[in-house]
């Protein structure tokens, strides 16, 4: 295959639902943008999951599969993908979500027509086994201050210029950024003076079950606190905003059933 325009990167770990994984991969291979490659890193999956992933990937020569012998985390898996990527643009994808057919075409066109932006994301439909149950619409042009409230981008929906990712050195693999590597990356991108945009169209189906908010472990709240503390300081938005730095610690004390109710109502507006 000639040098692709877009490299789509995906980290996979013990994905056991073959149907969901095939849907995710097929949604990339059937994009209206054809000049692409899909780079997958199997991050130390158990043998049965590794074999299934290998069978799926063998069906199309646009897929490149790499493996870690042991689980290293999503950031390390994505960095492995980046080390093999050839595209001018890097797009993210997860192994259980769905990209609508025109997603990559629309994002590539936006970046080519708007050179001042380094990154572009989009809105998403929230789906589970019963279908669409909510939506996620995002701020079109986030400013630094918007990071106070959380990540203004949905990680699996983004496309970013490869040159900018190279300047950033890829994803942070330190323990403090585990499970928040996207939030940390986006703040470093803005620290460089780069900007991102979210397309108003919901070009993505994000798989999130309706009970997921009740299960987040408190240690991940502690890590988000540290990412906020460091990132807000680098962006110059920490002064007077201590309440936003400690927000994940407070939210972690709210009963899961109450957070689930709040998030569901917000997603269905």
N, C-alpha and C positions, 0 to 999 in steps of 0.2 A: 504494500500500500504506500502511496505517496505520503509525504509529510502531512499530518493532519492539521487542521486549523484549530481544533478544540480537543483537549485531552480531558476526559471525564475520569475523576478519581474516586475510588470507593474502597473503604475498609470493611472487611467482613469477619465476624467472629462467631462461630457456632450458630450460624443461621440454619435452623432446622426446618423452616417452612419453605419447601421447594416451590410451591405455587407463588408465594410472595416474592421470593428471590427471582424467579423467572419473569414475573411481571415487571420488577424493577429493571432488570437487565434488558428485557425486550423493549421497555419504554425508551431506553437510550438508543438502542439499535434501530428503532423505527422513527427517529427524529427526522423532521424535514431538512435539517442541516445534515448533510451526508459526510462532510470532511471531518470525521471524528475518530477517536480511538477511546476505548474504555479500558482503564487500567485498574485492576483489582488486586488488593493485597489481602490474602488470607492470614489473619493475625493469630496463628497458632491454634486453629480449630481442631476439635477432636476428629479422629479418622473418618467417621461416617459423614460428617459435614464437609470435610475436605474433599472426599470422593465425590459427593453430590455437586459441589461447586465446580470441581474439575470437569465433570460431565457436561454441565451447563455451558461452561466457558469454551469447551472444545467445538461448539457448534458454529462459531463465527470467528473469522481471522482478524476482526477488528478488536478482539478482546485479548488483553495481555494479563496473565495471571502470575503473581509473585507470592511467595510464602515466607512467613516467619515460623521458625520451629517452636517458639514459645510466644505466648501472648504478651504484647508490649504496650497495648493501648492504641486508641484511635489515632492520636497525634503521630505516633511512630509509624503506623500503617500508612497514613496519608503521606508522610515524608518519603517512605519507600516508593509510593506511587509517583510522587513528584520527581524523584531521582531518575525515573524512566520515562517521564512524560516528554513529548516532542512538540506539543501544540503551543501556539502563540497565546491561547487563552486556556485557563484551567477552570473546569466546572466541577462542582461537587455532586455526589449522589450517594444515597444510602441504600442498603440491600433490601429494604422493606417498603420503600416509597415508590411513587410513580411520577415521572415527568410527562407532562402533556406534550403532544407531538411537536408543537411549535416553540417549546420553551427555549432551546439552545439557539435557534435561529433568531428569535426576538432579542435574546440577551447579547448575542454576538453583534447584531445590527446596532444595538444601543451603544455598545462600547466603541464600535468603529465610527459612529456618528457623534460621539461625545468624548473626545480625547481627554477632557479634564477629569473624567471619572475613572477610577481604577477598578471598581467592583460594581456589579449589578446583581440584585436579588429580585424576588417577586413574591406576591402573595400566594396563599395556598388554601386548598380545601382540606379540612381535617377529616380523616376517614378511619373507620374500623371495620370489623367483619360484617357490619350491617350497612355499610356505605357511608356517605357524607353526613357528618353530624354537626359540623361547625366550619368556621373559616378563620383565617389569619390574614388580616390586611395590615400593611406596614407603612411607616412614615416614608413618604417619597424620597426626601433628601435629608437624611439624618445629620444633625450637627453634633459636636462633641458632647454637649450637655444632654443629648438624648441617651447617652450611655449610662446616665445615672439611673434610669428606670429599668435597664436590662439591655440585652443585645438588640439593636434595631434591625438586624438581619437574621433570617432563618438560614442556618448553616448549609443544609443540603440543597438549598435553592440557588446558591451563589455561582457566579462566574467572575473570575478575576484575571487581570493581566498577568501573564507569567513573569514578566520583568519585575513587577512589584513584589510578587511572592519571593523571587530570588533576592531582592533587597531585604526582605523581612527575614530571610533565612528559614522559611517554612514555618511549621507549627512548633510550638513550645512543648517539649516532652518532660519538663520538670513536674514533680508530683503535685505542686500547688495548682497547676492548670488542668489536672485530670478532670475530665467531664465538662470542663469550661474552656477547652482549647480554642474554640471558635470565638468566644467573647474576648479572650486574651488577644487573639490574632487581629480581630477587627480594631481593638483599641490601639495596638501597635501600628496598624495601617494608618489610622487617623493621626497618630503621633508623628508620622513621617510627613504629614501635610496632605495626604491623599484623601479622596472622598469616595463615597458610594451612593448608589441610587437603588430604589426599589420600584420595579415596574408595577403599575396598578393592577394588571391582570393577574388572576390566580392561575398560574401556569404549572402548578405542582399539586400533587396529592400527598399530604403528609400523614403517615400512619401513626395515630396516637389514640390509644384506647381511652375510654371515658373515665377510667379509674386510675390513670397513671400518676396523677398528682398526689395520690394518697401514699405512694410508695417510695418517694425519694429519700434516701438515707441522709442522716444529719451530717455525716462527714463530707458529703458533697456540698452542703451549705457552707461548711467551714472553708472549703477550697474556693467557692465562689466569693466569699468574704475577702480572701487573700488576693484573688484576681482583681476585685474591685479596688481594694486598698492600693495596690501597686499601679493599676491602670489609671485610676482617677488622678493619682499624683502625677503620672507622666503626661496626662492630658491637661493638667492645670485646672481640674474641676473639683478637687477634693475639698478646698476651703469652704466651710459653711455647709457641707453636704455629708456630714458624718452619718446622718440617718440613712442615707442611701448605701453607705459602705456596710453598715450593720444590718441592712434590710434582710439578706438571706438568713441570718441567724435568728431574726425575729420571726420570719415567715416559717422557718423550720419548726417553731414551737406551736404553730396553729394546727388544730386537729385536721387530719387528712380529709375527713368527710366535708369539712367546711371549705377547705381550699378547693376541693373537687367541685363543689357547688358554685363557688365564685368563678373558677376558670371556665366551667361549662357555660354559665350565663354570658360571660364575656365573649366566648367563641361563637355564640349563637346570635349575637346582636346583628 
